[in-house]
């Protein structure tokens, strides 16, 4: 195989700021160690503090109550969905069995969707102060904490990540803002600690990166809710090692970083892990050549963890600013219809990134002042962002132009 600079660099005109670098033929360096230098957990956790802070929620509430856009349309979208229905009936299972692509699907959709519904009602409670929504969120969380014991099947870790990232968002809002009582809150915390956290905390170093990022989204959120500093530090160490191995920058060198703790340790194995891509440019993600759906999940999860970390006192956006802005802009350009060059994924991309850009766009553009034209066009053009029915939900409502 020959590696070199591809012809036809018209993509540069799109403002992608891409640097094309060849893969070396030299022996591969050792995989980088997971960062372990300093603990990431605060001395005391901020609550509510999973993806949404109290200040962010107050901003959203004020915008919706004033009828301002895009927040009012985003709230109406959530309220009109099945997730926002006060007549929703929970569908818990003792064992959720999920195979590859959720086949078999024995409780997988029900679990993810009930978690999103609990979060939707928690948001509705905070925005409206209508206690019915808090009670419905509690009903959904109680139903699952009373029944679920295990996840099985090949997708068990990922399924645990999807649902496990959403449950604590709901629980944080209800526990720390609703004063009407939640008698079974301790049982719910035990569910997170015993059913979800053990499944996600170790990560999946040899899997596609969206798995590990989603699992760390869950592990970090659960750790915040449980005030578990040790688990928080462990999850953040995995995250800090996976982000550079998922989003490439030319500053990394001629090839991406190897996933820490993985058995992937040669250039050939790395190319296979990157789905056959051998030319690396700023913003390329490990799953770009797989499809944008899974890549979007990886982007969303990476931003969720960074957002929670910021709320908890450690702002990772300045550290990952270039990595994140290039990843968002690179994928946004092709999602918007840019021509695909032959050197990229054999000239063919499977787009469909989902509602993955709102949190990162707000963090980089609104708070840090970074210009992201393609990401702006994509994000604003698709508002209000809804849910992809796994773990991304209502992020126009919660994070559009949110300065807090």
C-alpha positions in Angstrom: 0.0 0.0 0.0 1.3 3.5 -0.9 0.7 6.5 1.3 0.8 10.0 0.1 -0.9 13.3 -0.4 -4.1 12.8 -2.4 -4.8 14.8 -5.5 -7.7 17.2 -5.7 -7.6 19.3 -2.5 -10.8 21.2 -3.3 -12.1 20.3 0.1 -9.7 22.9 1.5 -11.9 25.6 0.1 -14.7 24.5 2.4 -12.8 25.9 5.4 -12.0 22.5 6.8 -8.3 23.5 7.5 -7.2 19.9 6.8 -3.6 18.8 6.9 -3.0 15.6 4.9 -0.3 13.3 6.3 0.8 9.9 5.2 0.9 6.8 7.4 4.4 5.8 8.3 5.9 2.5 7.4 8.1 2.5 10.5 7.5 0.3 13.5 4.5 1.5 15.5 5.2 3.3 18.8 3.7 1.9 22.0 0.1 2.8 22.7 -0.1 5.8 25.0 -0.9 5.3 28.6 -4.2 6.5 30.0 -3.6 9.8 31.7 -3.5 9.4 35.5 -1.7 12.4 36.7 -4.4 14.4 38.5 -7.8 13.5 39.8 -10.7 15.0 37.9 -13.3 14.7 40.6 -14.2 17.9 42.5 -14.0 17.9 46.3 -17.7 18.1 46.3 -20.0 17.5 43.3 -22.3 20.2 41.9 -26.0 19.2 41.7 -27.9 19.1 39.4 -24.7 18.5 37.5 -25.1 15.9 34.8 -25.1 17.6 31.3 -27.2 20.4 32.8 -26.4 22.8 35.6 -28.9 24.7 37.6 -27.8 28.0 35.8 -28.3 26.4 32.4 -31.7 25.1 33.4 -32.7 28.5 34.7 -31.7 30.0 31.4 -33.8 27.5 29.5 -36.8 28.0 31.8 -36.7 31.8 31.3 -36.5 31.5 27.5 -39.4 29.0 27.3 -41.6 31.1 29.6 -40.9 34.2 27.6 -41.9 32.3 24.4 -38.5 32.9 22.8 -37.1 30.8 19.9 -35.7 28.2 19.4 -36.4 27.2 23.0 -40.2 27.4 22.9 -40.4 25.3 19.7 -37.9 22.8 21.2 -40.0 22.5 24.4 -43.2 22.1 22.4 -41.5 19.4 20.3 -40.6 17.5 23.5 -44.0 18.0 25.1 -45.8 16.8 22.1 -43.7 13.6 21.7 -44.5 10.3 23.3 -41.7 10.9 25.7 -43.5 13.9 27.1 -46.9 12.3 27.6 -48.3 12.2 31.1 -50.2 9.0 30.2 -47.0 7.1 29.4 -46.8 3.7 31.1 -43.3 2.4 32.0 -42.3 -1.0 30.6 -39.6 -2.4 32.9 -37.9 -5.8 32.6 -35.8 -7.8 35.0 -33.3 -8.7 32.3 -32.7 -6.6 29.2 -31.3 -8.7 26.4 -29.6 -6.9 23.5 -27.7 -8.4 20.7 -25.8 -6.7 17.9 -28.0 -4.0 16.3 -30.4 -4.7 19.2 -31.2 -8.1 17.8 -32.6 -9.7 19.9 -34.4 -6.7 21.3 -35.9 -7.9 24.6 -36.5 -4.7 26.5 -33.7 -2.7 24.8 -36.0 -0.1 23.1 -38.3 0.1 26.1 -35.4 0.8 28.5 -33.8 3.5 26.4 -37.1 5.1 25.7 -38.3 5.1 29.3 -35.0 6.7 30.3 -35.5 9.4 27.8 -39.1 9.9 28.9 -38.0 10.2 32.6 -35.5 12.9 31.4 -38.1 14.6 29.3 -40.5 14.8 32.3 -37.7 16.0 34.6 -37.0 18.9 32.1 -40.7 19.6 31.8 -41.0 19.8 35.6 -38.2 22.2 35.9 -39.5 24.5 33.1 -43.1 24.5 34.1 -43.0 23.7 37.9 -46.0 21.4 37.3 -45.5 18.6 39.8 -47.2 16.1 37.6 -44.1 16.0 35.4 -41.8 15.3 38.4 -44.2 12.6 39.6 -44.2 10.9 36.1 -40.4 11.0 36.0 -40.3 9.4 39.4 -42.8 6.8 38.3 -40.6 5.8 35.4 -37.4 5.7 37.4 -39.1 3.7 40.2 -40.6 1.2 37.9 -37.2 0.3 36.5 -35.3 0.4 39.8 -37.9 -2.0 41.3 -37.3 -4.6 38.5 -34.1 -4.5 36.5 -31.3 -6.9 37.6 -29.1 -7.3 34.5 -28.2 -6.7 30.9 -27.3 -9.6 28.7 -26.3 -10.1 25.1 -23.4 -8.8 23.0 -24.7 -5.2 23.2 -25.1 -5.2 27.0 -22.2 -2.7 27.6 -23.5 -0.3 24.9 -27.1 -0.6 26.0 -26.1 0.0 29.6 -24.3 3.1 28.3 -27.2 4.4 26.4 -29.7 4.1 29.2 -27.2 4.7 31.9 -26.2 8.1 30.5 -29.8 9.2 30.4 -31.1 8.0 33.8 -28.8 10.2 35.9 -29.8 13.3 33.9 -33.4 12.8 35.0 -32.5 11.8 38.5 -30.2 14.8 39.1 -33.0 17.3 38.2 -35.7 15.5 40.3 -33.6 14.8 43.3 -32.1 18.2 43.6 -35.0 20.5 42.6 -38.3 18.7 43.4 -39.3 19.1 47.0 -42.4 16.8 46.8 -40.5 13.7 47.9 -39.0 10.7 46.2 -39.2 7.8 48.7 -37.4 5.3 46.4 -34.5 7.5 45.5 -32.1 5.3 47.4 -33.3 2.2 45.4 -32.7 4.1 42.2 -29.2 5.0 43.3 -28.6 1.3 44.1 -29.8 0.4 40.6 -27.3 2.7 39.0 -24.5 1.5 41.3 -25.1 -2.2 40.9 -26.7 -2.7 37.5 -25.3 0.0 35.3 -21.9 1.2 36.7 -20.1 -2.2 36.7 -21.2 -2.7 33.0 -19.7 0.6 31.8 -16.9 1.7 34.1 -14.2 -0.5 32.5 -14.8 0.7 28.9 -14.3 -1.3 25.7 -10.8 -0.5 24.5 -10.9 -2.8 21.4 -14.4 -1.7 20.2 -15.3 1.2 18.0 -14.8 4.4 20.0 -18.4 5.4 20.2 -18.9 2.5 22.6 -16.3 3.6 25.1 -17.3 7.3 24.8 -21.0 6.4 25.5 -20.0 4.2 28.3 -18.0 7.0 29.9 -20.9 9.4 29.4 -22.9 6.9 31.6 -20.1 6.3 34.1 -19.3 9.9 34.6 -23.0 10.8 35.0 -23.7 8.0 37.4 -20.6 8.9 39.4 -21.9 12.4 39.8 -25.3 11.3 41.0 -23.7 8.8 43.4 -21.1 11.4 44.6 -18.6 8.6 43.8 -15.2 10.4 43.3 -13.2 7.2 42.7 -15.5 6.0 39.9 -15.5 9.5 38.4 -11.7 9.7 38.3 -11.6 6.2 36.7 -14.1 7.1 34.0 -12.5 10.4 33.3 -9.1 8.7 32.8 -10.6 6.4 30.2 -12.3 9.3 28.5 -9.1 11.4 28.4 -7.3 8.6 26.7 -10.1 7.8 24.2 -10.8 11.3 22.9 -7.4 11.7 21.2 -7.7 8.2 19.8 -11.2 9.0 18.3 -10.7 12.5 16.8 -7.5 13.0 14.8 -5.4 16.2 14.6 -2.3 16.6 12.5 -0.5 17.6 15.6 -0.8 14.0 16.8 1.8 13.0 14.2 1.5 10.9 11.0 -1.2 8.6 12.4 -3.9 8.7 15.1 -3.2 7.6 18.7 -3.8 3.9 19.5 -6.8 3.4 21.8 -5.3 3.1 25.3 -5.5 -0.3 27.0 -6.3 -1.9 23.6 -4.6 -4.7 21.7 -4.4 -2.5 18.6 -0.7 -1.7 18.3 0.4 -1.8 14.7 -0.3 0.5 11.7 -2.2 -2.2 9.9 -4.4 -2.8 12.8 -4.9 0.9 13.2 -6.1 1.3 9.6 -8.5 -1.6 10.1 -9.7 0.0 13.3 -10.3 3.2 11.3 -12.4 1.3 8.8 -9.8 1.2 6.1 -8.9 4.9 6.1 -5.1 5.4 5.6 -5.0 9.2 5.0 -5.6 11.2 8.1 -6.8 14.8 8.2 -7.8 17.2 10.9 -11.3 16.3 12.2 -11.5 12.8 10.9 -13.0 10.4 13.4 -12.3 6.7 13.9 -15.8 5.8 12.6 -16.1 8.4 9.8 -15.7 5.7 7.2 -18.2 3.4 9.0 -21.1 5.9 9.0 -22.0 9.3 10.4 -24.7 7.8 12.6 -22.2 6.0 14.9 -19.7 8.9 14.6 -22.5 11.3 15.7 -23.0 9.2 18.8 -19.3 9.4 19.5 -19.3 13.2 19.0 -22.4 13.6 21.3 -21.0 11.4 24.1 -17.6 13.2 24.0 -19.4 16.6 24.3 -21.7 15.3 27.1 -18.7 14.3 29.2 -16.9 17.6 28.6 -20.1 19.5 29.5 -20.5 17.5 32.8 -16.8 18.0 33.6 -17.1 21.7 33.1 -20.1 21.8 35.5 -18.0 19.9 38.0 -15.2 22.4 37.8 -12.8 21.0 35.2 -13.3 22.7 31.8 -12.0 20.4 29.1 -13.1 22.4 26.2 -10.0 24.6 26.0 -7.8 21.4 26.1 -9.8 19.8 23.3 -10.9 22.9 21.4 -9.0 22.2 18.2 -9.9 18.5 18.2 -13.6 19.2 18.7 -13.9 22.1 16.3 -12.2 20.2 13.5 -14.3 17.1 14.2 -17.6 19.1 14.1 -16.6 21.2 11.1 -15.3 18.2 9.1 -18.4 16.2 9.5 -20.8 19.1 9.2 -19.4 20.0 5.7 -20.2 16.5 4.3 -23.5 16.4 6.1 -24.3 19.6 4.3 -23.5 18.0 0.9 -19.8 18.7 0.2 -18.4 16.5 -2.5 -16.5 13.5 -1.1 -12.9 13.2 -2.5 -11.7 9.8 -3.6 -9.1 9.6 -0.8 -11.8 9.8 1.9 -13.5 6.4 2.6 -13.1 5.4 -1.0 -15.1 8.4 -2.2 -18.3 7.3 -0.4 -19.7 8.4 3.0 -22.9 7.3 4.8 -24.2 10.5 6.3 -26.9 11.0 8.9 -25.1 12.4 11.9 -28.3 12.9 14.0 -28.8 15.6 16.7 -25.2 15.5 17.8 -23.8 19.0 17.3 -25.8 21.3 19.6 -23.8 20.8 22.8 -20.4 21.1 21.2 -21.4 24.1 19.0 -22.7 26.0 22.0 -19.6 25.3 24.0 -17.2 26.3 21.3 -19.1 29.1 19.6 -21.2 30.7 22.3 -18.8 30.3 25.3 -15.4 30.3 23.6 -16.1 32.5 20.6 -14.9 30.0 18.0 -16.1 30.5 14.4 -17.7 27.3 13.2 -19.5 28.2 10.0 -20.4 24.7 8.7 -21.4 23.6 12.1 -23.5 26.7 12.6 -25.3 26.1 9.3 -26.0 22.4 10.1 -27.0 23.0 13.7 -29.2 26.0 13.2 -30.7 24.6 10.0 -32.0 21.5 11.9 -33.4 23.1 15.0 -35.1 22.1 17.1 -32.9 19.0 17.5 -35.0 16.1 18.9 -33.9 12.7 19.9 -32.4 9.7 18.1 -34.1 7.4 20.6 -30.9 6.2 22.2 -29.3 8.9 24.4 -29.3 12.2 22.6 -32.4 14.2 23.5 -33.7 17.8 23.3 -30.3 19.5 23.1 -31.6 22.5 21.3 -33.8 23.0 24.3 -31.0 22.6 26.8 -28.0 24.0 25.1 -28.9 26.3 22.2 -27.1 29.6 22.8 -26.9 28.8 26.5 -24.2 31.1 28.0 -24.0 29.3 31.3 
